[in-house]
């Protein structure tokens, strides 16, 4: 147990069924945490939990619901409290970036509202119902997944997504100021481009993919693990004097002018 950085902690992970969330529940459990794994997709969620393996199966509680619906969020957190008795970390990972989200001129209102609901309103709801439990536990860590596009403009617009992630950064700063005196820290992670199967489909050709890769000083796209290791640090006591920050994990893309 000595080498487990999250031993004794209970972590809520939203968007746990796929992508970075799926990796997060596995890595957090391997680091000794009990994990409340929340997602709207019940089948994929249970597949994700099964992937964690028998060694950590007892540490994972799958809970199904919509993170943009207050009653669902309250129910998921209550289920975690019933199972584990406390809550130490909120890992707000759930997010969407639908194809219909383009420029403000072209994006319809329904898409705009859906993106803001999942990407930003969900964090409000998770914090609303979760922070009182963090305070009750003597403090804790709120980790919000933002994006590098919250820091720079993009020639391929995803304006609802970009606006939602900018909102995540502002909300994170406000949470840090409000709840620091209660021992609750709030930080945001800004991932750069993470190479997922979905991202692969965005490139028309290998040439187009390499052109985008040239923008990243470290010479590769990110992996989910690159982001989750930052999450492990922010969830652990190693980051005890860190709050209100934008933790940029992007291979250097946001500092590359040409």
C-alpha positions in Angstrom: 0.0 0.0 0.0 2.9 2.3 0.6 3.4 3.0 -3.1 -0.2 3.7 -3.8 -0.7 7.4 -4.1 -4.4 7.5 -3.6 -4.8 4.9 -0.9 -7.9 5.6 1.3 -9.4 8.1 -1.1 -12.8 7.9 -2.8 -12.9 9.4 -6.3 -16.0 10.2 -8.4 -15.2 9.9 -12.1 -17.8 11.2 -14.7 -17.7 10.0 -18.3 -16.2 6.8 -17.0 -17.2 4.5 -19.8 -14.9 5.5 -22.5 -11.8 7.5 -23.5 -9.9 9.2 -20.7 -12.5 8.4 -18.2 -12.2 4.7 -18.8 -8.4 4.9 -18.3 -8.9 7.1 -15.2 -11.0 4.5 -13.3 -8.4 1.9 -13.9 -5.4 4.1 -13.0 -7.1 5.5 -9.9 -8.0 2.0 -8.7 -4.5 0.8 -9.3 -3.3 3.8 -7.1 -5.4 2.6 -4.2 -8.6 4.6 -4.6 -12.2 3.5 -4.4 -13.9 4.8 -7.5 -17.5 5.8 -8.2 -17.6 5.3 -12.0 -20.4 7.4 -13.5 -21.7 7.4 -17.1 -24.9 7.5 -19.1 -24.0 4.4 -21.1 -24.7 1.4 -18.9 -23.3 -1.3 -21.2 -20.1 0.5 -22.0 -19.7 1.4 -18.3 -19.9 -2.2 -17.2 -17.4 -3.1 -20.0 -15.1 -0.5 -18.6 -15.4 -1.8 -15.1 -14.7 -5.3 -16.3 -11.5 -4.1 -18.0 -10.1 -3.0 -14.6 -9.7 -6.6 -13.6 -10.5 -8.8 -10.7 -7.7 -7.3 -8.5 -9.5 -4.0 -8.3 -13.2 -5.0 -9.0 -14.3 -4.3 -5.4 -12.9 -0.8 -5.6 -15.2 0.3 -8.4 -18.9 1.2 -8.1 -20.6 1.7 -11.5 -23.4 4.2 -11.4 -25.6 5.1 -14.4 -27.1 8.4 -15.0 -27.0 11.7 -16.9 -24.5 14.2 -15.4 -26.6 17.1 -16.7 -29.6 16.1 -14.7 -29.6 17.2 -11.0 -31.6 14.2 -9.7 -29.3 11.7 -11.5 -26.2 13.4 -10.1 -27.6 13.4 -6.5 -28.5 9.7 -6.8 -25.1 8.7 -8.2 -23.3 10.5 -5.3 -25.7 9.1 -2.7 -24.9 5.6 -4.1 -21.2 6.3 -3.7 -21.7 7.5 -0.1 -23.7 4.5 0.7 -21.0 2.2 -0.6 -17.8 3.9 0.5 -19.0 6.3 3.3 -17.1 9.4 2.1 -16.0 11.4 -0.9 -12.6 12.9 -1.4 -12.1 13.7 -5.1 -14.4 14.9 -7.9 -12.9 14.1 -11.3 -15.2 16.0 -13.8 -14.2 14.3 -17.0 -17.6 13.9 -18.9 -17.6 15.9 -22.1 -18.9 15.8 -25.7 -17.8 17.4 -29.0 -20.5 16.6 -31.6 -20.0 17.0 -35.3 -22.8 19.6 -35.3 -20.8 21.9 -33.1 -19.0 24.2 -35.6 -19.0 28.0 -35.8 -21.6 30.2 -34.0 -23.1 31.0 -37.4 -23.7 27.3 -38.2 -24.3 25.6 -34.8 -28.0 25.2 -34.0 -29.3 26.1 -30.5 -30.1 22.5 -29.5 -26.4 21.5 -30.1 -25.2 24.5 -28.3 -27.3 23.8 -25.2 -26.5 20.1 -25.2 -22.7 20.8 -25.3 -22.9 23.4 -22.5 -25.1 21.0 -20.4 -22.8 18.1 -20.6 -19.5 20.0 -20.5 -20.2 22.8 -18.0 -23.6 22.4 -16.3 -22.5 18.9 -15.2 -19.6 20.3 -13.3 -21.9 22.7 -11.5 -24.2 19.8 -10.5 -21.4 17.5 -9.4 -19.8 20.3 -7.4 -23.2 21.3 -5.9 -23.9 17.8 -4.6 -20.3 16.7 -4.1 -18.4 19.6 -2.4 -20.4 19.4 0.8 -19.2 15.8 1.2 -15.6 16.9 0.5 -15.9 19.5 3.2 -17.4 16.8 5.5 -14.4 14.6 4.8 -12.0 17.4 6.0 -11.2 18.7 2.5 -10.6 17.2 -0.9 -9.8 17.9 -4.6 -12.0 19.0 -7.5 -10.4 18.2 -10.9 -12.1 19.6 -13.9 -11.1 18.5 -17.4 -10.9 21.6 -19.7 -9.0 21.8 -23.0 -6.2 23.6 -24.7 -8.7 25.2 -26.9 -9.9 27.2 -23.9 -6.5 29.0 -24.1 -6.0 29.6 -27.8 -8.2 30.0 -30.9 -8.8 27.3 -33.4 -9.1 27.5 -37.2 -11.5 24.5 -37.2 -14.2 25.9 -35.0 -16.0 24.0 -32.2 -17.5 27.1 -30.6 -19.9 25.5 -28.1 -17.1 23.2 -27.0 -14.6 26.0 -26.8 -17.0 28.2 -24.8 -17.8 25.4 -22.4 -14.2 24.7 -21.7 -13.5 28.4 -21.1 -16.3 28.3 -18.6 -14.7 25.3 -16.9 -11.5 27.4 -16.3 -13.4 30.3 -14.9 -15.6 28.1 -12.7 -12.5 26.3 -11.4 -10.9 29.6 -10.3 -14.1 30.6 -8.5 -14.3 27.2 -6.7 -10.7 27.5 -5.6 -11.3 30.9 -4.0 -14.6 30.0 -2.4 -13.7 26.6 -0.9 -10.0 26.8 -0.2 -10.7 27.8 3.5 -12.6 24.5 3.8 -9.7 22.5 2.6 -11.1 21.9 -0.9 -8.8 22.5 -3.8 -10.0 23.0 -7.4 -7.7 22.7 -10.5 -8.3 22.3 -14.2 -6.4 20.1 -16.6 -6.1 21.4 -20.2 -5.3 18.4 -22.4 -3.8 19.0 -25.8 -4.9 16.8 -28.8 -5.2 13.2 -27.5 -5.0 10.5 -30.2 -8.1 8.4 -29.9 -9.9 6.4 -32.6 -12.3 9.4 -32.9 -9.4 11.8 -33.6 -8.0 9.4 -36.2 -11.2 9.7 -38.2 -10.8 13.5 -38.3 -7.7 13.3 -40.6 -8.4 13.1 -44.3 -5.0 11.5 -44.9 -1.8 10.5 -43.2 -0.3 13.7 -44.7 -2.9 15.8 -42.9 -2.2 14.0 -39.7 1.5 14.6 -39.9 0.9 18.3 -40.7 -1.1 18.6 -37.4 1.6 16.7 -35.6 4.3 19.3 -36.7 2.5 21.8 -34.4 3.4 19.7 -31.3 7.0 20.3 -30.1 7.3 17.0 -28.4 6.5 15.3 -31.7 3.5 13.1 -30.8 -0.1 13.3 -29.9 -1.1 12.8 -26.3 -2.3 9.5 -24.8 -5.1 9.2 -22.3 -2.5 8.1 -19.7 -0.7 11.5 -20.1 -3.8 13.3 -18.8 -4.7 10.8 -16.1 -1.3 10.9 -14.5 -1.8 14.6 -14.0 -5.2 13.7 -12.5 -3.5 11.3 -10.1 -1.1 14.0 -9.0 -4.0 16.5 -8.4 -6.1 13.9 -6.5 -3.1 13.0 -4.3 -1.7 14.8 -1.3 1.4 15.6 -3.4 -0.5 18.6 -4.8 -1.7 19.8 -1.4 -0.7 23.4 -1.9 -2.0 23.7 -5.5 -5.4 25.3 -6.3 -7.0 27.5 -8.9 -4.4 26.4 -11.5 -4.6 25.5 -15.2 -2.5 22.4 -15.6 -1.6 22.4 -19.3 -0.7 18.9 -20.6 -0.4 19.4 -24.3 3.0 18.4 -25.7 3.8 22.1 -26.0 1.2 22.9 -28.7 -0.1 26.1 -27.0 3.4 27.7 -26.9 4.2 27.0 -30.6 3.7 30.2 -32.6 4.7 28.6 -36.0 
